[in-house]
């Protein structure tokens, strides 16, 4: 410690224990993170922190230091003490030479004790001067991500394959000439980037990377690649451009998941036909000989599959007759085949939060995605356009299926859909093909079996329960009509739990519908299985009831005496002339309609709990969420490291698409200017498979300098979806029929960082300003203050990503060195004042916070501007300034 103090120029003052970490460095130590690479003397800050706050520093899990720092060598000696370290970044490139090029860091090796950091999973040593990979890295058995790009490596160690948990490895921009055979032992490796090296050949063992999804070998000296590459069945993208390849194996075209094979700028003179004709192959820049495709074919295959990756702020792209592939920032993919659009067409898109007023979910439907709007509406494509939409994990039960639902301007219809699971992220996408654009969402519905009924009759049975059959005799209809059948199995346990009657049983619930308003000309014969435990041998007919429900499920009538029931050993058979819901019950109750209605309503409800958690490092940051009961424990487990709060609320029942509000009470308030704030309450819509969550900052009008504030947040019901029985919607607790639950919120006694008017601290203010505009979405000064409250110690990183220089960041820190709040405000409002005339400034802010690892802030900004745009459009319509077509009138709530 004495030597360290001398290095820092602290002398006897340090040795006497009088040293305290500077305010700036101390403010960086938060949430077990230390981001010190943005400071010119970051290593000095780190050494001072270790001297003054050692107990806290050794608990750090995420550390960033600049390897351009002259005290890096001394700082490296401390790293082995950080036993909890999970992520370590020692990057160069923070300084530039007189020509503006990034200067590599001074790092040439690592202390051997670094190999003892058993928790380390992420290591970034990019932009340094490594000529060999430090041997201690091979002892990091938990390492999953390793980045050594922009170094001077000429080889990898022979036992490199011992990093058995590695999933991502980047060594781009080095001098590697070959690879060790052990690289094939990286069994879980998914991304391998070896671009811009000097590789002349690859070992056959590369073909053992069976989990690899992206392999980048571009910019090397490869003249051939091994046939074993064809074993990489998980491979999606293979980059081989800018090499010396003269041939490639034909087997590459058969890789099942390959979506991009880039062979541009090589020496290929002959290409196997199956590769030449593959839609995902790029061949430009090759001296192709006799097998060279015609100019027209080359134009179609190369230009037609141009790949566009859109940034978060973009809202449009252009499709030409050559076609293209498009990937949106939200994860949605498109494939426009060549010829889909005859002329260049500008496509506009946006994602919307679903509103139950216009997203009409049918009985027992579950919403799995947000709403995607594509414009221009109704445009006809010459060929089908393929769409892949991300969605929540669907239920795997055999009685449900996933469909993409689209709005035609008057009604919603379901598209033929295939569900795929991304191999890398395990997320689900719904794939469909369309000839026109409109609104799209993903829904899980009951399995639907359908058929056309001709005059000669037909047979329809359920794929969920083949024992359910519908027989249409000859002469049943004069004109062909379409019939649909859906089945909802109901277990005996569910019936018993709801009715509290152990002897009560019911068959599957059967729904029949048709596209005609006319009854059938002859009776249609329906076969239903008898309720569980009931057979034709022990059947007591007085206990059996056949129920009929209307299509809205509002009423259930006992029609046992109105039909002729026939029984076999396993089935009940009856005849009807019109379609609706049918349910067979076996019970001692004399009036069964009310019981069936109660059961049916409960089958459509979700049991949920409300949670209200406060961030441990900043209690003013409150997370609110409505969680289905079976997800409560996993959600709390995921959040427990960062948040604390009361136990979840008592169980409450809610319907899919039901609105509810959160109100802060007893001395706790929120920013009333939020677009999602209605009459002082936050508005939510409950969808069981979507996140019903918001994270906000709360304040107190009470001066907390002398006392803590014990407030609360209460949840209330709002509008309920249509077609919900009125008596079911009134099941409430407490004296207020709309009240759902109340949870405590406590703000501890401390000096407030913000005054009660949500204004900057005294002596620090800027003139009022708005960013953006009302039509595209804007942020008010109040919005910026709300954002500033959440920034915390990440302000330097965000400032750099917004374009501020290191000198500006340093000056802001120096001018406000005793006050973190003023540092944040100075950075954010200075940038806003300088960029308020930039029409794209809001999107730049969103991009900057995402690049800084603050997705939570980006989500809040996107929500604010989207709700602001909606309010603007609604106000324009109210004053009659916007002309709407009849089609748009049908979808007024969508725009």
PEDAJO-V590728 format. One record per residue. RES is the residue in one letter. SS is DSSP state (hx for helix, st for strand, lp for the rest). PHI is phi in whole degrees, 0 to 359 (none if undefined). PSI is psi in whole degrees, 0 to 359 (none if undefined). Layout:
BEGIN
res={RES:RES}
ss={SS:SS}
phi={PHI:PHI}
psi={PSI:PSI}
END
This chain:
BEGIN
res={X:X:X:X:X:X:X:X:X:X:X:X:X:X:X:X:X:X:X:X:X:X:X:X:X:X:X:X:X:X:X:X:X:X:X:X:X:X:X:X:X:X:X:X:X:X:X:X:X:X:X:X:X:X:X:X:X:X:X:X:X:X:X:X:X:X:X:X:X:X:X:X:X:X:X:X:X:X:X:X:X:X:X:X:X:X:X:X:X:X:X:X:X:X:X:X:X:X:X:X:X:X:X:X:X:X:X:X:X:X:X:X:X:X:X:X:X:X:X:X:X:X:X:X:X:X:X:X:X:X:X:X:X:X:X:X:X:X:X:X:X:X:X:X:X:X:X:X:X:X:X:X:X:X:X:X:X:X:X:X:X:X:X:X:X:X:X:X:X:X:X:X:X:X:X:X:X:X:X:X:X:X:X:X:X:X:X:X:X:X:X:X:X:X:X:X:X:X:X:X:X:X:X:X:X:X:X:X:X:X:X:X:X:X:X:X:X:X:X:X:X:X:X:X:X:X:X:X:X:X:X:X:X:X:X:X:X:X:X:X:X:X:X:X:X:X:X:X:X:X:X:X:X:X:X:X:X:X:X:X:X:X:X:X:X:X:X:X:X:X:X:X:X:X:X:X:X:X:X:X:X:X:X:X:X:X:X:X:X:X:X:X:X:X:X:X:X:X:X:X:X:X:X:X:X:X:X:X:X:X:X:X:X:X:X:X:X:X:X:X:X:X:X:X:X:X:X:X:X:X:X:X:X:X:X:X:X:X:X:X:X:X:X:X:X:X:X:X:X:X:X:X:X:X:X:X:X:X:X:X:X:X:X:X:X:X:X:X:X:X:X:X:X:X:X:X:X:X:X:X:X:X:X:X:X:X:X:X:X:X:X:X:X:X:X:X:X:X:X:X:X:X:X:X:X:X:X:X:X:X:X:X:X:X:X:X:X:X:X:X:X:X:X:X:X:X:X:X:X:X:X:X:X:X:X:X:X:X:X:X:X:X:X:X:X:X:X:X:X:X:X:X:X:X:X:X:X:X:X:X:X:X:X:X:X:X:X:X:X:X:X:X:X:X:X:X:X:X:X:X:X:X:X:X:X:X:X:X:X:X:X:X:X:X:X:X:X:X:X:X:X:X:X:X:X:X:X:X:X:X:X:X:X:X:X:X:X:X:X:X:X:X:X:X:X:X:X:X:X:X:X:X:X:X:X:X:X:X:X:X:X:X:X:X:X:X:X:X:X:X:X:X:X:X:X:X:X:X:X:X:X:X:X:X:X:X:X:X:X:X:X:X:X:X:X:X:X:X:X:X:X:X:X:X:X:X:X:X:X:X:X:X:X:X:X:X:X:X:X:X:X:X:X:X:X:X:X:X:X:X:X:X:X:X:X:X:X:X:X:X:X:X:X:X:X:X:X:X:X:X:X:X:X:X:X:X:X:X:X:X:X:X:X:X:X:X:X:X:X:X:X:X:X:X:X:X:X:X:X:X:X:X:X:X:X:X:X:X:X:X:X:X:X:X:X:X:X:X:X:X:X:X:X:X:X:X:X:X:X:X:X:X:X:X:X:X:X:X:X:X:X:X:X:X:X:X:X:X:X:X:X:X:X:X:X:X:X:X:X:X:X:X:X:X:X:X:X:X:X:X:X:X:X:X:X:X:X:X:X:X:X:X:X:X:X:X:X:X:X:X:X:X:X:X:X:X:X:X:X:X:X:X:X:X:X:X:X:X:X:X:X:X:X:X:X:X:X:X:X:X:X:X:X:X:X:X:X:X:X:X:X:X:X:X:X:X:X:X:X:X:X:X:X:X:X:X:X:X:X:X:X:X:X:X:X:X:X:X:X:X:X:X:X:X:X:X:X:X:X:X:X:X:X:X:X:X:X:X:X:X:X:X:X:X:X:X:X:X:X:X:X:X:X:X:X:X:X:X:X:X:X:X:X:X:X:X:X:X:X:X:X:X:X:X:X:X:X:X:X:X:X:X:X:X:X:X:X:X:X:X:X:X:X:X:X}
ss={lp:hx:hx:hx:hx:hx:hx:lp:lp:lp:hx:hx:hx:hx:hx:lp:lp:lp:lp:lp:lp:lp:hx:hx:hx:hx:hx:hx:lp:st:lp:lp:st:st:st:lp:lp:lp:lp:lp:lp:hx:hx:hx:hx:hx:hx:hx:hx:hx:hx:hx:lp:hx:hx:hx:hx:lp:lp:lp:lp:st:st:st:st:st:lp:lp:lp:lp:lp:hx:hx:hx:hx:hx:hx:hx:hx:lp:lp:lp:lp:lp:lp:lp:st:st:st:st:st:lp:lp:lp:lp:st:lp:lp:lp:lp:lp:st:lp:lp:lp:lp:lp:lp:lp:lp:lp:hx:hx:hx:hx:hx:lp:lp:lp:lp:lp:st:st:st:lp:lp:lp:lp:lp:lp:lp:lp:lp:lp:hx:hx:hx:hx:hx:lp:lp:lp:lp:lp:st:st:st:lp:lp:lp:lp:lp:lp:lp:lp:lp:lp:lp:lp:hx:hx:hx:lp:lp:lp:lp:lp:st:st:st:lp:lp:lp:lp:lp:lp:lp:lp:lp:lp:hx:hx:hx:hx:hx:lp:lp:lp:lp:lp:st:st:st:lp:lp:lp:lp:lp:lp:lp:lp:lp:lp:hx:hx:hx:hx:hx:lp:lp:lp:lp:lp:st:st:st:lp:lp:lp:lp:lp:lp:lp:lp:lp:lp:hx:hx:hx:hx:hx:lp:lp:lp:lp:lp:st:st:st:lp:lp:lp:lp:lp:lp:lp:lp:lp:lp:hx:hx:hx:hx:hx:lp:lp:lp:lp:lp:st:st:st:lp:lp:lp:lp:lp:lp:lp:lp:lp:lp:hx:hx:hx:hx:lp:lp:lp:lp:st:st:lp:lp:lp:lp:lp:lp:lp:lp:lp:lp:lp:lp:hx:hx:hx:hx:hx:hx:hx:hx:hx:lp:lp:st:st:st:st:lp:lp:lp:lp:lp:lp:st:st:st:st:lp:lp:lp:lp:st:st:st:st:lp:lp:lp:lp:lp:st:st:st:st:lp:lp:lp:lp:lp:lp:lp:lp:st:st:st:st:st:st:st:st:lp:lp:lp:lp:lp:lp:lp:lp:lp:lp:lp:lp:lp:st:st:lp:lp:lp:st:st:st:st:st:lp:lp:lp:lp:lp:lp:lp:lp:lp:st:st:st:st:st:st:st:lp:lp:lp:lp:lp:lp:lp:lp:st:st:st:st:st:st:st:st:lp:lp:lp:lp:st:st:st:st:lp:lp:st:st:st:st:lp:lp:lp:lp:lp:lp:st:st:st:st:st:st:st:lp:lp:lp:lp:st:st:st:st:st:st:st:st:lp:st:st:st:st:st:st:lp:lp:lp:lp:st:st:st:st:lp:lp:lp:lp:lp:lp:lp:st:st:st:st:lp:lp:lp:lp:lp:lp:lp:lp:st:st:st:st:st:st:st:st:lp:lp:lp:hx:hx:hx:hx:hx:hx:hx:hx:lp:lp:lp:lp:lp:st:st:lp:lp:st:st:st:st:st:st:lp:lp:lp:lp:lp:lp:lp:lp:lp:st:st:st:st:st:st:lp:lp:lp:lp:lp:lp:lp:lp:lp:lp:lp:hx:hx:hx:st:st:st:st:st:st:lp:lp:lp:lp:lp:lp:st:st:st:lp:hx:hx:hx:lp:lp:lp:st:st:lp:lp:lp:st:st:st:st:st:st:lp:lp:lp:lp:st:st:st:st:st:st:lp:lp:lp:lp:lp:lp:hx:hx:hx:hx:hx:hx:hx:hx:hx:hx:hx:lp:st:st:st:st:st:st:st:st:st:st:st:lp:lp:lp:lp:lp:st:st:st:st:st:st:st:st:hx:hx:hx:hx:hx:hx:hx:hx:hx:hx:hx:lp:lp:lp:st:st:st:lp:lp:lp:lp:lp:lp:st:st:st:st:lp:lp:st:st:st:st:st:st:st:st:lp:lp:lp:st:lp:lp:lp:lp:lp:lp:lp:st:st:lp:lp:st:st:st:st:st:st:lp:lp:lp:lp:lp:lp:st:st:st:st:st:lp:st:lp:lp:lp:lp:lp:lp:lp:lp:lp:st:st:st:st:st:st:st:st:st:lp:lp:lp:lp:lp:lp:lp:lp:hx:hx:hx:hx:lp:lp:lp:lp:lp:lp:lp:lp:lp:st:st:st:st:st:st:st:st:st:lp:lp:lp:lp:lp:lp:lp:lp:lp:lp:lp:lp:lp:lp:lp:lp:lp:lp:lp:lp:lp:lp:lp:st:st:st:lp:lp:lp:st:st:st:lp:hx:hx:hx:hx:hx:hx:hx:hx:hx:hx:hx:hx:hx:hx:hx:hx:hx:hx:hx:hx:hx:lp:lp:lp:lp:hx:hx:hx:hx:hx:hx:hx:hx:hx:hx:lp:lp:lp:lp:hx:hx:hx:hx:hx:hx:hx:hx:hx:hx:hx:hx:hx:hx:hx:hx:lp:lp:lp:lp:lp:hx:hx:hx:hx:hx:hx:hx:hx:hx:hx:hx:lp:lp:lp:hx:hx:hx:hx:hx:hx:hx:hx:hx:hx:hx:hx:hx:hx:hx:hx:hx:hx:hx:hx:hx:hx:hx:hx:lp:lp:lp:lp:lp:lp:lp:hx:hx:hx:hx:hx:lp:hx:hx:hx:lp}
phi={none:296:296:298:298:295:300:277:74:254:55:296:300:290:297:276:82:274:287:236:300:301:301:295:295:299:290:280:272:210:55:59:235:226:256:251:283:275:260:299:242:299:294:296:300:296:295:292:298:295:288:266:226:301:300:278:295:291:267:298:250:230:225:233:228:271:275:274:279:291:263:300:303:292:295:299:294:273:306:300:283:271:294:265:297:253:229:230:241:235:265:264:84:279:251:233:277:291:264:88:277:293:271:291:288:273:292:241:197:233:299:304:293:301:296:270:280:291:270:291:244:224:224:239:242:293:57:233:239:286:260:226:283:307:296:295:298:291:266:275:292:268:297:245:233:227:237:230:292:57:235:234:294:253:199:255:299:299:264:301:294:290:279:292:261:292:249:221:222:235:231:296:60:234:232:294:256:207:236:289:298:292:298:291:274:280:295:254:297:248:234:230:243:239:291:56:238:234:296:254:204:241:288:302:296:302:292:270:277:292:262:289:253:221:231:247:241:291:71:244:240:285:260:202:231:291:299:295:303:293:278:277:293:272:296:250:227:234:256:234:290:61:239:240:295:251:203:222:296:296:295:298:292:265:298:294:251:292:245:207:233:260:245:292:57:237:244:290:250:220:237:308:304:295:277:301:269:289:289:258:262:244:238:300:82:245:280:299:267:295:272:296:291:296:304:294:294:296:298:288:283:274:292:296:245:302:252:249:249:265:284:305:278:281:228:201:203:249:249:251:293:284:81:186:249:229:237:275:297:282:102:285:244:230:229:259:292:304:89:296:242:286:236:306:228:271:257:250:216:196:251:237:287:291:246:297:293:232:275:270:282:271:303:69:285:231:279:246:207:285:261:253:252:239:236:284:293:79:298:267:268:284:225:292:263:265:232:243:250:297:210:292:298:284:294:266:298:290:270:232:218:252:224:271:252:236:255:270:110:229:207:265:222:262:257:296:228:237:262:237:245:293:294:281:266:66:275:260:228:257:249:214:235:222:252:212:251:194:256:223:211:250:227:261:231:297:304:244:258:217:202:261:255:275:296:277:86:194:231:232:227:272:282:282:223:300:287:267:228:232:252:256:286:297:80:288:210:274:238:300:228:258:233:237:227:227:229:241:295:232:285:297:294:296:299:293:296:279:268:57:233:294:268:272:224:209:283:302:277:249:241:240:216:214:266:240:272:271:291:288:284:229:300:261:265:244:246:241:290:295:304:306:83:248:230:294:278:250:290:256:299:291:264:265:228:259:252:238:243:287:294:268:68:278:228:229:247:277:250:304:281:261:233:263:265:248:233:249:296:239:233:245:235:211:236:221:244:221:251:189:268:225:213:256:243:231:202:273:292:275:250:263:303:295:293:297:298:297:296:299:296:294:293:264:267:238:272:230:231:258:232:223:242:244:296:299:280:211:299:285:268:244:254:246:205:252:237:306:306:287:258:298:298:298:295:295:297:290:262:296:287:249:231:217:174:288:297:303:293:298:293:231:257:221:262:301:85:278:270:213:233:242:241:267:224:60:88:246:222:227:288:287:276:300:297:267:262:241:53:81:238:281:263:232:235:273:231:299:255:250:282:263:224:218:239:226:255:250:226:224:291:278:289:275:298:248:204:278:246:255:250:200:236:245:251:230:284:241:290:252:299:292:66:265:306:298:292:290:288:260:286:230:246:78:292:271:294:262:287:247:195:224:230:282:231:237:260:289:291:194:282:293:275:231:279:293:265:57:259:300:299:305:85:221:204:231:301:304:209:236:254:82:215:294:287:264:107:219:245:274:298:296:298:296:295:298:295:300:299:265:292:64:284:278:297:294:297:297:300:295:290:278:108:290:276:300:294:296:299:296:294:299:296:289:294:232:292:262:217:297:300:292:300:296:296:300:296:290:284:296:297:298:296:284:244:295:273:283:295:255:294:294:296:294:295:300:297:296:288:294:296:271:81:249:298:297:291:300:298:295:296:297:295:299:288:292:294:297:297:298:297:297:296:295:292:297:293:297:269:75:268:245:275:237:280:297:294:291:299:290:238:303:280:273:248}
psi={326:318:320:316:321:320:323:355:34:341:218:333:321:315:334:0:11:356:131:143:141:156:322:313:319:323:342:344:92:145:34:30:144:105:89:6:349:353:139:332:43:321:326:317:319:316:322:320:318:326:319:333:52:319:326:322:321:350:357:138:338:122:133:125:151:131:5:358:135:340:17:318:318:320:326:330:340:333:320:343:344:74:340:5:127:325:128:122:117:68:149:200:1:339:155:150:188:345:1:4:149:132:130:150:170:359:122:347:173:150:142:328:347:330:350:0:83:342:352:122:345:124:122:112:30:158:52:197:35:126:336:154:123:133:334:335:327:349:358:82:341:358:128:330:126:123:118:31:158:51:203:32:133:345:159:149:150:327:30:331:353:347:70:343:6:127:339:127:125:122:33:154:52:202:34:131:335:175:146:150:333:352:335:351:358:79:333:8:131:324:125:116:107:27:154:54:206:32:131:336:164:142:150:334:346:331:355:359:70:342:4:127:336:126:117:109:19:155:34:199:34:129:345:165:147:150:338:344:331:351:352:76:341:353:130:323:127:114:112:15:158:48:201:29:134:344:159:149:137:335:345:329:343:2:123:331:5:124:351:124:106:108:20:152:54:200:31:123:341:126:131:138:322:335:319:323:357:137:345:10:137:122:5:151:19:141:62:139:236:335:7:130:161:158:323:316:320:320:320:317:327:303:325:339:33:137:124:126:115:136:163:327:348:147:14:164:164:134:131:180:342:344:175:169:139:135:118:159:332:356:354:137:149:150:113:106:158:134:358:322:127:327:158:132:128:121:130:145:158:156:140:146:132:135:126:344:333:344:98:94:140:177:126:14:151:126:131:359:168:179:133:123:130:130:154:143:140:357:134:126:152:335:159:136:132:139:135:115:127:145:163:158:120:159:139:2:145:346:9:154:158:133:151:127:134:151:127:356:340:329:163:144:155:141:154:125:143:133:130:152:125:129:324:309:350:11:157:146:145:126:129:170:139:158:353:164:150:220:144:143:164:132:142:125:168:143:134:117:136:160:165:139:109:177:332:0:172:183:135:132:163:135:342:316:95:348:347:118:149:120:123:112:167:142:12:337:151:327:146:133:160:138:140:146:132:147:134:102:140:119:157:328:320:316:315:320:321:320:346:33:107:338:3:133:158:149:173:149:126:129:125:136:162:167:13:147:353:143:161:150:334:154:141:133:124:133:122:141:146:153:153:136:357:131:170:343:325:16:127:102:335:341:353:132:131:122:145:128:149:170:341:356:21:327:152:121:140:112:20:317:352:353:164:112:126:146:139:191:329:343:159:136:136:169:142:165:352:163:150:210:141:138:129:121:148:107:162:353:143:326:104:340:314:323:316:320:319:315:316:318:317:329:339:355:160:136:122:162:149:142:147:108:149:138:133:320:340:90:342:348:113:133:125:137:144:118:130:144:320:349:356:310:313:322:314:322:323:330:349:335:334:341:158:158:187:169:156:157:172:160:137:150:133:155:154:127:11:141:144:165:153:125:130:134:166:60:4:134:169:174:110:350:357:137:335:14:119:115:40:5:145:134:134:157:126:120:126:330:4:163:115:66:143:144:119:169:135:156:175:129:347:141:108:7:329:354:155:159:122:97:200:162:129:145:135:151:151:222:145:157:158:160:21:127:136:321:330:324:348:10:99:167:157:176:329:119:346:353:138:309:160:135:145:147:126:124:119:163:121:169:119:144:341:148:173:344:12:32:163:163:155:138:3:104:162:158:151:142:155:143:138:203:166:329:318:353:135:165:129:173:323:322:317:323:319:319:318:325:334:349:311:214:0:6:325:316:316:318:318:320:340:352:1:148:165:324:320:316:316:319:318:316:322:317:335:41:344:0:108:322:316:327:314:312:317:315:309:313:330:315:316:319:322:336:12:338:351:118:343:16:325:317:325:323:316:315:319:317:328:316:338:5:17:67:331:319:319:318:319:317:316:321:317:312:327:316:324:319:319:315:321:313:321:322:324:317:323:325:5:26:352:127:130:139:169:329:318:329:326:340:37:327:354:343:none}
END
